[in-house]
Amino acid sequence: MRLSDYKWFQAEPLVADSFLPDLVVRRLGLQDYDPIWGAMRYLAANPNKKRNDEIWLLSHKPVFTQGQAGKEEHILNPGNIPVVHIDRGGQVTYHGPGQLVAYLLINVRRRKLGVRDLVDLIETAMTFTLAQFGLIAETRPKAPGVYVSNAKIGALGLRIKNGWSYHGLSLNVNMDLSPFRSINPCGFENLAVTQLSDFIGSEELLLQKVSKVLCNKLLVELGYKEHY
């Protein structure tokens, strides 16, 4: 895939002359998992101090991804949905159409961000986004992600290599949740999973609306102006 073929914009710093690195946001639409993962791995394996930080906004075609800490017993009955063993932290999760995914390719060394800082930033962005649609979400110290009414609605997983982060977050917006019944999501038996549309209905262009809110909050948390 060629990233330059997709819509993108360069973020503007909140404070002029702040010496923040350039940040590019790319909107990649609906994508197979493997090419995106391959592109992230390539960028992390070939670091360049002059390269932009990037945020990729997209959805994936149906796929289960199993993190480095994943245990096979948590994959119960994948059926025809592919299982990809990947290099992020965490256990197994599901990605599919109607779920918003944001990947953060950030030079954390340049920004002096620790892993905990980045996790907090991502969780803050998800809880803020859900609040704009009337949902009160919470986080759990020992189970990263965000939860509404005791059900998981947003997940996250990261990898740091050569000072760069990759992977990121997934937020359930308006999707078919049934594949989650084929796994123990994030390694937890009987973990309930929910989505935004279960609370507010399947309004038109909901995924795009959520994407804009989440993108703006990620930009602000990283020191840039809202774009939308």
C-alpha positions as CSV (number, residue, x, y, z in Angstrom):
1,M,0.0,0.0,0.0
2,R,1.1,3.6,-0.6
3,L,0.2,5.9,2.3
4,S,0.4,8.9,0.0
5,D,-2.7,7.7,-1.9
6,Y,-5.0,8.4,1.1
7,K,-6.3,11.7,2.6
8,W,-4.0,13.3,5.0
9,F,-3.3,16.6,6.7
10,Q,-0.5,18.2,8.8
11,A,-1.4,19.2,12.3
12,E,-0.8,22.8,13.5
13,P,0.8,23.3,16.9
14,L,-1.3,24.9,19.6
15,V,1.6,27.3,20.4
16,A,3.6,28.9,17.7
17,D,7.4,28.3,17.8
18,S,6.8,25.4,20.2
19,F,9.4,23.2,18.4
20,L,7.0,20.3,18.3
21,P,7.8,17.7,15.6
22,D,5.6,17.7,12.5
23,L,2.5,15.5,12.9
24,V,0.6,14.0,10.0
25,V,-2.8,12.5,10.3
26,R,-3.8,9.9,7.6
27,R,-7.4,8.7,7.0
28,L,-7.0,5.2,5.5
29,G,-10.6,3.9,5.3
30,L,-11.2,0.1,5.5
31,Q,-8.1,-1.9,5.3
32,D,-6.8,-5.5,5.5
33,Y,-4.7,-6.0,8.6
34,D,-1.4,-7.4,7.3
35,P,-0.4,-4.5,5.0
36,I,-1.0,-1.9,7.8
37,W,0.9,-3.9,10.3
38,G,3.7,-4.4,7.8
39,A,3.9,-0.7,7.2
40,M,4.0,0.1,10.9
41,R,6.8,-2.5,11.5
42,Y,8.8,-1.1,8.6
43,L,8.7,2.4,9.9
44,A,9.6,1.4,13.4
45,A,12.5,-0.8,12.2
46,N,13.9,2.0,10.0
47,P,13.9,5.0,12.4
48,N,14.6,8.5,11.1
49,K,14.9,11.4,13.5
50,K,13.6,13.8,10.9
51,R,10.5,11.7,10.1
52,N,7.0,13.1,11.0
53,D,5.1,11.6,13.8
54,E,1.8,10.1,12.4
55,I,-1.7,9.1,13.4
56,W,-3.5,6.7,11.2
57,L,-7.3,6.5,11.4
58,L,-9.0,3.5,9.8
59,S,-11.1,0.4,10.2
60,H,-10.1,-3.2,9.5
61,K,-11.7,-6.1,7.6
62,P,-12.6,-8.9,10.1
63,V,-9.5,-10.2,11.9
64,F,-8.5,-11.5,15.3
65,T,-5.1,-10.2,16.5
66,Q,-3.2,-12.1,19.2
67,G,-0.7,-10.0,21.2
68,Q,2.7,-11.1,22.5
69,A,1.3,-12.1,25.9
70,G,-1.6,-14.0,24.3
71,K,-2.6,-17.5,25.2
72,E,-4.1,-19.9,22.7
73,E,-6.8,-21.0,25.1
74,H,-8.4,-17.5,24.8
75,I,-9.1,-18.1,21.1
76,L,-12.2,-20.3,21.3
77,N,-13.7,-20.7,17.9
78,P,-12.4,-18.3,15.3
79,G,-14.2,-19.9,12.4
80,N,-13.4,-18.3,9.0
81,I,-11.9,-15.1,10.6
82,P,-8.1,-15.1,10.3
83,V,-6.0,-15.0,13.5
84,V,-2.8,-12.9,13.2
85,H,-0.1,-13.2,15.8
86,I,1.4,-9.8,16.2
87,D,4.0,-7.9,18.2
88,R,2.0,-5.5,20.4
89,G,1.4,-6.1,24.1
90,G,-1.7,-7.7,25.4
91,Q,-3.9,-10.7,24.5
92,V,-6.4,-11.4,21.7
93,T,-8.9,-8.9,20.4
94,Y,-11.2,-8.5,17.3
95,H,-11.2,-5.8,14.6
96,G,-13.9,-5.4,12.1
97,P,-15.9,-2.8,10.0
98,G,-17.7,-0.2,12.2
99,Q,-14.9,-0.1,14.7
100,L,-12.6,2.9,14.8
101,V,-8.9,2.2,14.9
102,A,-6.2,4.8,15.6
103,Y,-2.5,3.9,15.3
104,L,0.0,6.3,16.9
105,L,3.4,6.2,15.2
106,I,5.1,8.6,17.6
107,N,8.8,9.2,18.4
108,V,8.3,8.9,22.1
109,R,12.0,9.4,22.8
110,R,11.9,12.8,21.0
111,R,8.8,13.8,23.0
112,K,10.1,12.3,26.3
113,L,6.9,10.2,26.6
114,G,6.9,7.0,28.7
115,V,4.7,4.1,27.9
116,R,2.4,5.0,30.9
117,D,2.1,8.5,29.6
118,L,1.0,7.3,26.2
119,V,-1.5,4.8,27.6
120,D,-3.0,7.6,29.8
121,L,-3.2,9.9,26.7
122,I,-5.0,7.2,24.7
123,E,-7.4,6.4,27.5
124,T,-8.1,10.1,28.1
125,A,-8.9,10.5,24.4
126,M,-11.3,7.6,24.3
127,T,-13.2,8.6,27.5
128,F,-13.4,12.2,26.3
129,T,-14.8,11.1,22.9
130,L,-17.4,8.9,24.5
131,A,-18.5,11.7,26.8
132,Q,-19.2,13.9,23.8
133,F,-21.9,11.3,22.8
134,G,-23.3,11.1,26.3
135,L,-21.5,8.1,27.7
136,I,-19.6,8.0,31.0
137,A,-16.6,5.7,30.5
138,E,-14.1,4.4,33.1
139,T,-10.6,2.9,33.0
140,R,-9.2,0.0,35.1
141,P,-5.6,0.0,36.5
142,K,-5.0,-3.6,35.7
143,A,-7.0,-3.9,32.5
144,P,-6.1,-1.2,30.0
145,G,-8.9,0.2,27.9
146,V,-12.2,1.9,28.6
147,Y,-15.4,0.5,29.9
148,V,-19.1,1.6,29.9
149,S,-21.6,-0.1,32.2
150,N,-19.0,-2.7,33.1
151,A,-18.5,-3.7,29.5
152,K,-15.4,-3.0,27.4
153,I,-15.9,-0.5,24.6
154,G,-12.3,0.5,23.8
155,A,-9.1,-1.5,23.7
156,L,-5.4,-0.5,23.4
157,G,-2.1,-2.2,22.7
158,L,1.3,-0.7,22.0
159,R,4.8,-1.6,20.9
160,I,7.9,0.6,21.4
161,K,10.9,0.0,19.1
162,N,13.9,2.2,18.4
163,G,12.2,5.0,20.3
164,W,9.0,4.8,18.2
165,S,5.5,3.7,19.2
166,Y,3.2,1.8,17.0
167,H,-0.2,0.0,17.2
168,G,-2.7,2.0,19.3
169,L,-6.4,1.9,20.1
170,S,-9.7,0.5,18.9
171,L,-13.1,1.9,19.8
172,N,-16.3,0.0,19.1
173,V,-18.7,2.3,17.4
174,N,-21.3,0.5,15.2
175,M,-20.2,-3.0,14.3
176,D,-21.1,-6.6,14.5
177,L,-20.0,-7.7,18.0
178,S,-20.7,-11.4,17.6
179,P,-17.1,-12.4,16.7
180,F,-16.1,-11.3,20.3
181,R,-18.0,-14.3,21.5
182,S,-15.4,-16.5,19.7
183,I,-12.6,-15.3,22.0
184,N,-12.0,-14.3,25.6
185,P,-11.5,-10.6,24.8
186,C,-8.2,-9.3,26.1
187,G,-7.7,-12.6,27.9
188,F,-10.7,-12.3,30.2
189,E,-13.4,-15.0,30.3
190,N,-17.0,-13.7,30.1
191,L,-15.9,-10.1,29.6
192,A,-18.9,-8.2,28.2
193,V,-18.2,-6.1,25.1
194,T,-20.3,-3.1,24.0
195,Q,-20.3,-0.3,21.4
196,L,-21.5,3.3,21.1
197,S,-24.5,2.5,18.9
198,D,-26.0,0.2,21.6
199,F,-26.5,3.4,23.6
200,I,-27.4,6.1,21.1
201,G,-28.5,4.2,18.0
202,S,-27.1,3.8,14.6
203,E,-27.2,7.3,13.4
204,E,-25.9,8.3,9.9
205,L,-22.2,8.7,9.6
206,L,-21.6,7.8,13.2
207,L,-18.2,6.3,12.6
208,Q,-17.0,9.5,10.8
209,K,-18.4,11.7,13.6
210,V,-16.6,9.7,16.3
211,S,-13.4,9.7,14.3
212,K,-13.3,13.5,14.1
213,V,-13.9,13.9,17.8
214,L,-11.2,11.3,18.7
215,C,-8.8,12.8,16.3
216,N,-9.2,16.3,17.7
217,K,-8.7,15.1,21.2
218,L,-5.5,13.2,20.3
219,L,-4.2,16.3,18.6
220,V,-4.8,18.5,21.6
221,E,-3.3,16.0,24.0
222,L,-0.2,15.9,21.8
223,G,0.0,19.7,21.6
224,Y,-1.8,20.6,18.4
225,K,-4.9,22.5,17.3
226,E,-8.1,20.8,16.6
227,H,-8.5,20.1,12.9
228,Y,-12.3,19.5,12.6
